[in-house]
Amino acid sequence: MEAQKLLLLVLLIPCDLFIGKSLGDGVTPEEAKELRDEVREMFYHAFNGYMEHAFPRDELRPLSCGGEDTLGGYALTLIDSLDTLALLGDRERFTASVEWIGKNLRFDINKTVSIFETTIRILGGLISAHLIASDHNTGMRIPSYDDELLHLAEDLARRMLPAFDTPTGIPFGSVNLLHGVDENESKITSTAGGGTLTLEFGILSRLTNDPIFEQVAKNAVRGLWARRSKINLVGAHIDVFSGDWTQKDAGIGTSIDSFYEYLLKAYLLFGDEEYLFIFQEAYKAAMNYLFNDPWYVEVNMNSAALVWPLFNSLQAFWPGLQVLAGDIEPAIRTHAAFFSVWRRYGFTPEGFNLATLSVQQGQKSYPLRPELIESTYWLYKATRDPRFLDAGRDMLASLQYGARCTCGYCHISDVEFHKQEDHMESFFLAETVKYLWLLFDLAAGPDNLVENGPYKYIFSTEGHLLPATPQISLVHEHCSYFGAYCWNNSMRVKTHSPESAETNSSGSQTRHADSSFLSRSSYQSSPPVSGLKGLCPGLTHGQRFGISFMAPVDSSSEDKYSSQRETTEVRSHSVVLVSDPDPVVPLSGPHNDHGNGPSGAPQEESPSSKQNR
């Protein structure tokens, strides 16, 4: 193991990398208010540009002030922006937008769409806006609203169900909304594409009292996890029919990242311990085989041999996920390393090669991605370290001076020369601006439904607000795990409510949710099997979820896992981010580049679509 770790050690961190002068003089509460207002203006510059020049097409062309259809031709950017409008307190435009969508949007169209993109952008956008518009407690309830968005969401999800009809349960990557899966549809999909559906589909099941949506999404996760390697790593692409991995590179970035994200968040939102168990096993493997402090590399999922030492921009969500998991110290170090790349170029390129200390050939663009800003928000929320505000101020300045263009904000096609490209992804308004606004609003004294509202919120991978309401979070549980026979027929159902790791308050604590399941008469999963009902006492998590089976034990024995779980309190940490925009970490040690030379990584440009997640 030590030799393997030495082989994987691609970085030696200079001791002065994180020791230096502050990035700025510190953001005062007054300046935080000014920055928050600047972000609000940024949102409306782009949103108004879209509404005036592109709506109802999917996305804005911000240089030429036109529109383009990129997903399905159904006002993608407006749907993706709904909960941002609500978060900003814009009742007038939120109401008008919800009413227009309810009257005009239809999904009975002959369009072949990405399951992943449609789920996280459209389905998530509709569900989040429905939960806001229908609830008095959000302060944004629309009196005339009659569940139109929920009906649209259900219709859309049913049109995607044919994609899940595969031998593995892992869905096809695309589906035609009118005709189902095309006979020539590729059988290859990404791990993120199959494993990032649980939140949206799970909530839809609870809102419609139909378990089918949650079941297919959970089966997809089980199908992926069942095909993990012996060291608990998953690859990047898989054949949904055979279950064979077609790309065995394991990492936390492109094509895999949100698989990890949704494991933890599905547990936090639904209280389903199966997701927590899988997340803990997957996270432990990632930290063991992929983490080269403070960076992350990609390895072969079976042998853990290094494939290529590359930072890709989608990895930048990871420190934020670590905050939710309570693992703060490595999150701080990794964020500082990732931010050093931003400081060097003004943006993060899609790929930065850690062997050559340069932008990866063919991966020079920055498509307005939110991930580093997202992690900055979570780290500031957890630690209140003012240096994260300084980092946010720097990133805001980069966007204002480098990406702002005539009618919105432009992709940067080359981070070294800051060349602008005539495209603006919908996630710029759904995520990038949202996390920046939340960061500065938190520092100014938060006044929004996330921080001060009645619910704890989980953010989807598209940044949509998903509240932990009783209807969503309370789970009816029965012991129908594979091989987990309840030898004791007595019913032992825990009845305490889950506690989310995401808090409303401005305090700096992040806690794991309690392991809990609550009965709900309004939601029924698959019928309980005789003899398999209730929590099975004395079984480990592995046995509960079908990993193994052992002879029955004394029912009074305590679940080993439960006795070891601890509530994690996040402490304030002091960290100095890189003051010099140029220093990068040198490469040290051998690596296996699969014949691609020192740069290692593929040469083609990564698509800007978030399906790479």
N, C-alpha and C positions, 0 to 999 in steps of 0.2 A: 504494500500500500504506500509506504514512504517513497519507494522508487517511482511509483506511478505519479505521486504528487509532485515529485521533483521534475518528472517529465512534463507535467502539466503547468509547472510554474513558469509562466511567460513574462512575469512582471517583477521588477524590483522597484519599490516605491522610494524615491528620494525623500529623505526625512523633511526636506523643506517644501515638499509639494503642498502640504496642508498647513504650513506655518508661514505666515506672512502678514502683510497689512490687510486690513479690512477692504472689502470691495468698495466701500463708500463710507460716508460719515455716519451712516445709520439712518433708517427711515423712521421719521417721527410720526406720531399719530396724525398730525396735520398733513404731512406729506403723503401718508397712506391714503387719506381721503382724496387728495388731489390725484394720486395714481389710480385709485378706484374710479374716479370720475373720468379719467383719461381712458381707462379700459371700457367704460360704458360708451364713451364717444366712439371708440374703436369698433365696438359691436354695431352701433347704429350706422356708422359709415359703411360697413360691409353689408348689414342687413338691408338698409335702405337701397344700397346699390343693387342687391339681388332683387328686391321687390320692384324696383323701378325699371330694371333692364333685363331681368332673366325670368322672373316669375310668370307662369307656373312651370317653367322648365326646371330641371333638377338642380343645376348649379350655375353659378355666375362665372362669366369670363371677365375678370376685373380690369384687364387692360383695354380690351376692345369694347367693354360695356355691352356685352351680349349674354346670351344664355346657351346652355347645352344640356342634353339629356344623357346622363351617365349611368343611371341605374334602371329606372323603369318609366321615366317620363311622368312622374306624379308629384311634382313640387317637393322634391327630396329635402332641399335646404330649409324650406318653411317647416316641414314636419320635424326635422332634426333640431330646429331652433325653438320649438314651442316652450319647453321647460326653462330655457334660458330667459325668454321673455317673462315668464312667471317669476323666476328668481330675481329679475331686475325690478319686479313690481309693476310691470307695464300691463295693467289690466285691460286697457283699451285695445292694444294690438293683440294681446293674448286672446281676448274674447273674439275679436274679428277673425283671427286666424283659425281658431277652433271652429267657429261657425262656417267659415268658407270650406274647410276640409270636410266637415260633416255633410255639407250639401253637395260637394262637387267631386270628392275623391271616390274612385272605383278601382277594384282590382281584377275585374273580369276582363282582362286584357291579354292579348297574345304577346306576352313579353317573357323572355327567359331571364331570370334574375338569380343573383347569388343568394344562397340560403343565409350565409353568414352576414353579408352586408344588409340584406333586407331585414334580418332579425334585429341586428343591433341598432340600425338607423331608423327604419320605418316602424317595425313592430314596437321597439323600445320607445320611440318617440311618441307613438300613439298611446301606449299604455301609461307612460309617465304623465302626459298631458291629461289623459282621462282621470287619473287619480287626483290630479290637482284641480281640474275643473269641476269635479263632482263632489268635492269635500269642503264643507264650511270651514274646517279647521285650518286649511291652507291660506285662507284670506283671499283666495282667487277664484272662488266658486262662481260659476256662470249660471244665473237663475234659469235661463232658457235651455240649458244643456240637458240632453236626454240620452246619455250614453252612446252618442253617435260614434265616438272614437273607439269605444270598446267593441261595438259591433263591427267596425271596420277591421280592428285588430284580429278579432276572431275569424272573420272571413279570410283575411290574409294568411293567418296561420294554418287554416284548413287547406288552403291552396298549396301550402308548402309540405303538408303531411306526406304526399306520395314520395318525396325524396327520402323518407326514412324507411322505405320498403326495401331493405337490403338484408342479406344474410347475417351481417355483423351488427346491424342496428345503427351503424354509422351512416349518416345521410350522404347522398350525392351532394356535390358542391353547388349545383344549380337546378332550378326547376322552372318549367313554364307555368305561369299563373293561370292559364286557360286549359292547357292540355296535359299537364303533369310532366314527368321526366321524359325527355327526348330519348329515343332508342339509341342514339349515338352519343349520349352524354358520357363524359369521362367518368371512369370508376375511381379515379384518384382524387382525394381531397386532403386538405391540410388538417393537422391535429387541432389547430385553433378553429377551423371551420366546423368541425364536428363536436368540439368540446366547449363552445362558447354560446350555448343556447339555453342553458338551464334557468337563468334568471327570468328572461322574458317569457319563456314557455311555462315556467313554473308559476309565475304570477298570473298568467292568463288562465291556467287551470283553476286557480283559486277564485278568480273573478267570475268565471263562467260555470264553476262547479262541474267541469268536465276534465277528468284526469288524463285524457289522452295526450295532451300537450306536454305535461310534465313527464309522463312515462316515456315518450319517445326521446326527449332530451336527456333524461337520466340513462336510458338504455345506450344512447350514443356515448356518454361518458364511460359507462361500464365496458362498452365494446372497445374503446381506446385503452382503458386501463388494463383490461384483461390481456392485452397484447403488448404490455410493457416488457422491457428486458428484465433479465434476472437481477439487475442492479437498479431497478425501478426508474429507468429513464424511458421516455417516449421519443419517437422520431418525429420528423417534420411532415411527411406525407405518407398516406396509407391507401391501399386498395380496399374500397368499401365492400367488395364481394369476397375476396379471398382473405382479407385481414393481413396481408403481407405488407410490410413497410417498403415503400418504394424510394424513400429518402430517409436514411438512418441517422442523420445528423441530429443530435440532441442539443438544445439550447434553451434560453429563456426569451429569445427575440422572435424574429421572423417565422411565421407559420405555426408557432407554438405558444407564444406568450400568454394570451388570454385563457388558454386551457388551465394554467395555474391560477390565474386571477379568479375564474369563476368557481373553482373548487372551494376556495376560502369564502368567497362572497355568497355562494349558495348556502353554505353552512350558517353564515352570519344572518342571512335574511330568513331562511326557512327553519333553522335549527336542526337540520338533518345531519346526524353524526356520520353517516356514510361519506358525505363530502369532506368532512373534517378529517376522517381517517385517511382518505386517499390523499388529501392535501398534505398532511403531515409526512406521509411516506414519500410523496413526490418532492416536497420541499427539502427534506433531508437529503435525498439523492442529488438534487440540484446543487445544494450547498457543498456537498462532498465532492462531486465530480466536475461541476461547471464553474464554481467560484474560485477565482484566482485573485484574491484580495488586492485591490477593490473591484477588479473587472470580472467579466464572465466570458467564457469561451464556449465554443461548440466542440463536442466530442462525438465519437461513435457511440451509439446508444448501447451496444453490447459490450464493447471492450473498454470504453472510456478513453480510447486513444484520441489525442488532440487532432481535430480536423482542420480548424483554422482559428487563429487568434484575431477576432474581429469584434469591435463594438458596433452594433447596428442600432439605429435610433429607437427602434421599438423596445429595446431592452430597458429604456429609461423609465418605464412604468414600475419596474421592480422595487426600487426603494419605497415607493408609495404602498405597494402591496406588503412589504416588510413591516411598515408602520402598523397596518391592520393586524398583522400576525404578531406584533409586539417585539420584533427583532430590530431594534433601533440602531445599535452601534454600527453593524455592517451597512445598513441603509445610508447612514451619514457619510461613511467613507466612499461608498459607491456613487452617491449623488455628487460628491465633490469631484470624483474622477470624471464622471460624465459631463459635469458642468465645465470642467477644464477644456473639453473639446468645444463646447459652445463658445467659451471665452476666446478660444483661438481663432475661430472662423466667424463668429457672430451668430452662428446657427449650428445645429448638429447635422452633419451629413448623414445620408442613409447608411453609409458604412465608413468606419475609420479603422484602418489596419494597424494593429498593435505591434506588428513585426517591423513595418516600415515607418511607423509614426507619421502616416500621411493618409489623406482621403483615399478610400478604396476606389480604384479605377472603375468607372461605370456606376458608381453609387454616390455621386457628388451633390445630389439634390436635397432640399429641405422642403417638403410639401406641407408646411405649416403644422407639423405634428405637435400634439399636446403633451406627450408623455413626460418630458422632463419638467414641464410646468406643473403637471399633476403631482409628481413626486415632491416638488418644492412646496406645494400647498400642504400636503400631508405631513411633511417633516416640520414645517413651521407650526402646524396645528398641534403636533405631538410635543415639540420641544420649546416653542416660542423663541427660538434662537433668531435674533434679528438678522443674522447673515443670510437667512433664507429670503428675507424681504429684500435685501440687497441683490440677491440673485434674481428675484422676480423683477426688480426694477431694471436690471441689465437686460433681461429677456424681453421685457416690454419695449425698451429702447431699440433693441435689434429689430423687432417687428415693425416699429414705427418708422425707423429710418431705412430699413432694408426691404421690407415686404409691402409697405403701403403703396397703393397705386390708385389710378384714376377713380375707379368705382368700388374698390374693395381692397383685399390683400392678396398678393400674388405668391404663387409657388416660387421658390428660389431654385433655379435649375442647376446652379453651380455655386456652392457656398464659398469657394475661394475668390470668385469674382462678383458675387452677389447679382448674378444675372436673373432677371425676373421672367416668369413664364405666365401665360394668360390662362390661369386656372385657379379656382378657390374651392377646395373640398368643403362639403357641408360640415365636417367635423370641426372646422375652424370656429364656427359659431356654437356648435354643440359642446365643445370641450375646451379648445385652446383659450378662447376668451373667457369662458365660464370659470376655469380654474384660476386664471389671472385675477378675475374680479373677486372671487371668493378669498384669495390670498390677501388682497389689500383690504377687503371689507372686514376680514377677521382682525387685521391689525388696527383698523380705524374704529373698531367697536361694532361688532356684527349686528346687522338688522336685516335678516332674511330668513326664509322658511327652513333652510337647512340648519342654521345655527340656533335659531330661536323658535322654530316651529314645534308642533306637538309630537313629531315623530323623529325617530332616528332614521337616517337615510343611508342606503347603500347606493353607490354610483355604478351604473353599468359600464362596460368597457367603452361605450360611446358617450359616457358622462351623463347619462339620463338619471333623473332622480327617482329612486325606487324606495318608497317609505315602508318601514317595518310596522305596518298596521296589524292589528289582530287578525284581520281577514287573511292577510298574506303570510304572516309569520307563524301562526299556530298550526301545528302539524298533527294530524291523526296518525298514530303509529301502531303498527301491529308487527309481530315478529315473523315475517315471511322471508327471512333471509335464507339463502341456500345453505342447507346443512345445519341450520341453527334450530334444532328441535327443542322445544321447551319441555324439559323433563318434569318441571314443577308446573302443574296446571293453574296454580294461583296467578291471578292477574296482578302485575306490578307495573303500573303505568305512572311515570313521573308527571307531575302537573305543576311545574314551575316555569315561569315565562323566560324566554331567551333574552340575553342581554347582548346587544350588538356592540362590536368594537368601535363603531363610529358613534360619536357623541354629538349632542346638540350644543352642549355648553362650550364655553371658551376655555375650559380647563384642559390640562395637558395629560389626561389619563387615557390610555387605550387598553381595553380589556378584552380577553377572549370571551366569547359568549358561553353561557352555561350550557352543558349538554342537557337538552330538554326537548320533550315532545308533549304537545297538548292535544287532547281530543277536540275535534271539531265536527259537529253534526252536519254542518253545511257542506263539508268537503269529504268525499269518499274516494279513497284509492282502491286498488284491487281488493276483492273480497278476502277477508281473512280465512286462512286454512285451518281446519280443525287441528288443535294441538300446537298451532304455531301462532298464538295470539299473545300479545303483551311483550314486555321486555324480557328477554331470556336472562335470568340471573346466572352468574358464574361463567359466562362466556366472554372471551376476549373480543376486541373489535374485529380482529382477523377472522375469528370463527363466526361472529355475527354476520359479517358481510361476505361469507362464502369463500374465504381464503383457505381455511382449513377446518378440521373437525377433531374434537377430542372427546374422550369419555366424559360422561356427566360428572360434575363436581358438586360439592355441597352448595346448596342454593344460598346459604348465608354468606358465602365468600364474596368479597367486594371486588368489583371490576378493577383490575389492576390499573387500567388506564385512568379511570376516574380518580383513583387515589393519588395518582402522580401529577394530575393536571393542576397547575397553579395559576392564579390570577396574576397577570403581568402588569406591573405599573411602569409607565413610561416616565423616565426621569429626564430633566433638562440636561442637554449636552451642549458643550461649547465647541464649535468647530470653525476654523478659519478657512474659507474657500480660497481658491487660487487667486492670487493678486496679479500674477503675470499671465497675460493671455496666451503666451507661447509655450510654456513648459509642458511636456508630455512625458509619459512614463516609458522608459526604454524597455526593449524586449531583452529577455535573458533566458537562455536554455533552449534545448532542441525542440523542434515541433514537426509534426507530420502534416505536410500541406497537400498531400494527395497529388503530387506532381504538378501543382500550379505555381511553383516557385515561391518566393518569400511572401508574396501578397496573399496567396492561399485562397482567397474567396472567389466566387464566380465573378465574371467581369461585366455581366449585363446589369443594367440599371434595375433596381427593385421597383416594382409598380408602386405607385403612390397610394393605391387603395389600401384600406385598413384590413383587407383580407389577409395581408401578411401577418397580422396578429394571430 
